[in-house]
Amino acid sequence: MRGRFRLGTPLDPRRLGVSPGSSCLSHSRCCSRLRSLCGALSDARRLVSCASPSRSRSLSEQKQTRKILVAPAWPYASGKRHLGHVVGFAVPADIFARYHRLKGNDVLMVSGTDQHGTPVMVTADREGVSPREIAERYNALTREDLRDLGISYDCFTRTTTRNHATVTRDLFRTLYEHGWLIAQTTLGAFSATTGNTLPDRYIEGTCPICGFPEARGDQCDNCGNQLDPADLINPHSIIDGSTPEFRETTHLFLDLPKFAARLRPWIEQKSNWRPNVRNFSLSLVDNLKPRAMTRDIDWGIPVPVEGYPEETKRIYVWFDAVIGYLSAAVEWAQNRGTPEAWRDWWQSPDALHAYFMGKDNIVFHTVIWPSMLLGYGEGGQLGAGNGDLHLPDEVVASEFLTMEGKQLSTSRAIAIYVRDVLERYDPDPVRYFLTAAGPETQDTDFTWAEFLRRNNDELLANWGNLVNRTLTNAYRNFGEVPAPGELTAQDEQAFESVAAGFSSVGELIEQARFKAALAEAMRLSSIGNQYVDHEAPWAVIKEDRERAGTILYVALRLVDTLKLIFTPFVPFSSQKLHELLGYEGWLAGPLEFREIEEEGGDKHAVLTGDYSAWLQRWEPSDLPVSQKLREPEPMFKKLDPGIVEDELSRLDVA
């Protein structure tokens, strides 16, 4: 039986994608076998090299690194965030960032809460408090949600900082002076009952293009077209149902048609973009219209142009929100005492910029933000003639997540809030589900039955099972990493097959194919389970302790290697496994809040972390023989089927 066992078709060494810096097996009796394997792979990246640990680290340090900006969309600070939000901007971005850090790239992940705009004002009016109070409250709650979900920002800030206002005014003023912002008279919506400005997102009606009855005043979520409130058929206020009044008002418009000739070829060459992003963006560029970048409100960044008093005019929330990707990088550089460091990401043609969002935000990141960057050029106080600001390279937009057949909507009270979920479940099963079953390329329905199944039948039964039985058998019988004897062909093939995952999983993550990447990681875990099933160390140890030790050594090495491959997806359990294997220190963390004081004395908290302390890289690990193991404990909890009924009873869904 054992002689006929195969883990799969032998791999072409050129596909291994394993860094040459990892250490060989320590025990002398197996080194000769592995050295011969290394020799066979001399023209490719090796499965295992015979370098010392110190040499391994130096080789990792010698790798050419790339500056990578990871830019998750800015959530509104107007309410609690639900799973439909974080499945688009947070979890995919974190997988991407963690992977590239493990690869040794220089990652800067920045974002924050969008404190301005009419959603914040409406919440404030409803609760009878100031917009600033609402923004501060939900900034704190959002930071806690993202920290507890393990979203590893370098700087998660807010749009009410002095720094952000300075950067926003610089871009606005420069675009105005260059003629890209033009004054136009338009119809503004006002409440018939209060006389106040009605935010475009709080006016609904029938879409004049597709007939969708719940189109918003700025965009139809059904067909994706941009709209103005006056375009809607039978518009009404979602606050009190009244029909809005439309009055003439003057605003500054970004002259988008002037950018069409540059936008189209730029988008056309983005063959790496998801089809939904590229095709939708191309459909927009031939029909661009000037878009208003000011609003008739008194909450937001004042317009830095004469004739637009701050009492009645402020900069459009989406204009200043996308600038946050730049201003947060500037803030990060200032906070670490290297105020010009942001330029390494923003004014380098060799950098990589990856943006993450839901599909309803595509237009802002593929049309409006690139136009703003093109219009700004090298000018302005911030650019200072040091080079153009970098355009987006990757725009990763997820489809919508529905909930038990209903579209998630905070305003319609249909939501599964992040905080509520994390109070009842560990973060890694949530991250796993959102990745494995999320709306990567099509709308996906969240059901509690499927959440239960994914946790129990996949995460727990596959990866959790491999870890638990490997560590349990090794701990009970040896208490440490056992010294291996002679390796069999099956042992070597197991190493080779799993080590190939650094290439296969890594390539999929780089392509933003996170669902496929996680499925590949689970396939590799299945290979580990097949190996343990076939070799049966619990039975072998009764007759051959040395061979049982070798099997468990191989299994521990597989688990230790898979630990790294799973880290971008389920970082909390990977850290736990890191410690159970006897390691000290952090594998992937920690995240923390830090208080920042700006010039003038203003203080605010940011979500950040010191990720330079991460101990390992995207390559096979070096698990030392005789390293003491800690007493095993389950990686994941088995969920009771009764949670489905319990959770459904909590939902206020018709």
Secondary structure, DSSP 8 states (H G I E B T S, - for coil): -GGG--SSS---GGG----TT-B--S-HHHHHHHHHHHHHTTTS--SS--B-HHHHHHHHHHS---EEEEEE---BSSS--BHHHHHHHTHHHHHHHHHHHHTT-EEEEEEEEB--SHHHHHHHHHHTS-HHHHHHHHHHHHHHHHHHHT---SEEEETTSHHHHHHHHHHHHHHHHTT-EEEEEEEEEE-TTT--B--GGGEEEE-TTT--TTEESSB-TTT--B--GGGSEEEEETTT----EEEEEEEEEE-GGGGHHHHHHHHHT-TTS-HHHHHHHHHHHTT---EE-EES-SSS-B-SSTT--TTT-EE-HHHHHHHHHHHHHHHHHHHTT-TTTTHHHHS-TT-EEEEEEEGGGHHIIIIIHHHHHHHHTT-HHHHTTS------SEEEEE--EEETTEE-BTTTTB--BHHHHHHHS-HHHHHHHHHHSS-SSS-EEE-HHHHHHIIIIIIIIIIIHHHHHHHHHHHHHTSB-----S--HHHHHHHHHHHTHHHHHHHHHHTT-HHHHHHHHHHHHHHHHHHHHHH-HHHHTTT-HHHHHHHHHHHHHHHHHHHHHHTTT-HHHHHHHHHHTT--S-SS--EEEEEEE-TTS-EEEEEEE-GGG----SS-----TT-B------SS----THHHHHHHHH----
